[in-house]
């Protein structure tokens, strides 16, 4: 039992605060992952997609690609390469 077991409202508040803290930690980890030089461009872009719950657009002229490049610390040509590799069917 928690230290707040006799106080359901305090127990609920403590669980809620813990949940919010853990969500903030996960978001911070995702932000680090999407910029980490240890990760490949594909991995960084997947982290970006997961964090923002979006898919990389297929249009190579889409304006969001510059934002993806900036937020993943990649060059635009690296983002375009990932986009191109996804469009090419695997053999």
C-alpha positions in Angstrom: 0.0 0.0 0.0 1.1 3.5 -0.6 1.6 6.1 2.2 -1.6 7.7 1.1 -3.8 4.6 1.3 -6.0 6.2 4.0 -6.5 9.3 1.8 -8.0 8.2 -1.6 -7.8 11.8 -3.0 -4.1 12.2 -2.1 -3.4 8.7 -3.4 -5.0 9.6 -6.7 -3.2 12.9 -6.9 0.2 11.1 -6.2 -0.5 8.6 -9.0 -1.5 11.3 -11.4 1.6 13.3 -10.6 3.8 10.2 -11.1 2.1 9.5 -14.4 2.6 13.0 -15.6 6.3 12.9 -14.5 6.8 9.6 -16.4 5.2 11.0 -19.5 7.5 14.1 -19.4 10.5 11.8 -19.0 9.4 9.7 -22.0 8.9 12.8 -24.1 12.4 14.1 -23.1 13.9 10.8 -24.0 12.2 10.9 -27.4 13.5 14.4 -28.0 17.0 13.2 -27.2 16.6 10.1 -29.5 15.4 12.1 -32.5 18.6 14.3 -32.4 21.1 11.7 -31.2 24.1 11.4 -33.5 24.3 7.8 -32.3 21.1 7.1 -34.3 20.8 6.7 -38.0 18.8 9.2 -40.0 16.1 6.5 -40.3 16.0 6.0 -36.6 15.9 9.7 -35.9 13.0 10.2 -38.3 11.1 7.2 -36.8 11.6 8.9 -33.4 10.2 12.1 -34.8 7.2 10.3 -36.3 6.5 8.6 -33.1 6.8 11.7 -31.0 4.6 13.8 -33.3 2.3 10.9 -34.3 2.9 11.8 -38.0 4.4 10.0 -41.0 7.0 11.5 -43.1 5.2 12.8 -46.2 5.9 11.3 -49.6 6.1 14.6 -51.4 9.8 15.7 -51.6 8.7 19.4 -51.8 6.5 19.2 -48.7 7.3 22.1 -46.3 7.4 19.9 -43.2 10.6 18.2 -44.4 12.6 21.3 -43.4 11.1 21.1 -39.9 11.9 17.4 -39.7 15.5 18.1 -40.7 15.8 20.9 -38.1 14.2 18.9 -35.3 16.2 15.7 -36.0 19.5 17.6 -36.5 19.8 16.2 -40.0 20.5 17.9 -43.3 17.5 18.2 -45.6 19.2 15.9 -48.1 19.4 13.2 -45.4 15.7 13.5 -44.8 15.1 13.3 -48.5 17.3 10.1 -48.7 15.2 8.4 -46.0 12.0 9.5 -47.9 13.4 8.1 -51.2 14.5 4.8 -49.6 11.0 4.4 -48.2 9.5 4.9 -51.6 11.8 2.4 -53.2 10.4 -1.2 -52.9 12.8 -3.6 -51.2 14.2 -6.3 -53.4 
